[in-house]
């Protein structure tokens, strides 16, 4: 998350009025593991996630894209097994937790350096019923576009990530270039120039503001990734979730708001 944005222009992403009127306690959401392999089950059928009660950065929700990302990791454990992983904008840290369960060597779980957000992430790491999680996962405050040396140092080795996760961050249009800059600085480069042999940046997102200009700006993230930052952009799929994030929003936009897109950015350097 950036420290320079004015979050969003009206509507959905304004801070709800009730946040300003009263303190909202933390609450819990459950993730049911449906796709794990026996090797990485660890006798864990579900994960209880604590979410902050109040967050103008929207870390108090378990987003559809976050659940999709968790499912993706469970379905493709080879993406993270023995690998070094970085997550941006982690919120509840569900993808990071699943990376640890699925054999990641090291996970740097980052979000905006807000004490409530970071302490909540640490709570979820500490309460995962997998004793190795606290050794594997390191929680770090990070502002997109800032120097990445602290993250690189914690990754060890050459300071690069094999797998980088961005779940439901694309809606933040003003921060696209900062996100892509940080991705480029952290991702593992190609092996001897072989295409798609380097690290992988998993980008999962939904259109939360389904008007043409906003959706166009969502997709601009990927054209900029290719044209300005030299990523090889792979479209994996688009699925329709069984419910939109905000069911009280207008019904006529529900179909597009149910969409969850998955892309992978590959370095070309």
NORLINLIN-V180021 format. One line per field, one symbol per residue. psi: psi as a letter, one per 40 degrees, with the letter a starting at -180 (. if undefined). burial: I if it has 24 or more other ideal C-beta (glycine too) atoms within 12 Angstrom, else O. A space follows every 10 residues. Layout:
psi=???
burial=???
This chain:
psi=iieeihcigi bdeihiddde dihhiiiiih hhheeiiddf dffhdihhhh iidhheefee ihiddddddd dddddgdede heihihhifd befddddddd dfeidhhhhi ihfhdddddd ddddddehfh deddddhhhh hhhheiiedd dddddabeei hdhhhhhfed egdeeddddd dddddeihii hfehhfeaih hhhhiihegf iddddddddd ddddddddef ihhhhdihih ieiidgeeih deedddeehh ihihhhie.
burial=IIOOIOIOOO OIIOOOOOOO OOOOOOOOIO IOIOOIOOOI OOOIOOIIII IIOIIIIIII IIIIIIIIII IIIIOIIOII IOIIIIIIII IIIIIIIIII IIIIIIIIII IIOIOIIIOI IIIIIOOIOI OOIOOIIIII IIIIIIOIOO IIOIIOOOII IIIIIIIIII IIIIIIOIII IIIIIIIIIO OOOOOOOIII IIIIIIIIII OOOIIOIIIO IIOIIOOOIO IIIOOIOOOO IOOIIIOOOO OOIOOIIIII IIIIIIIIO
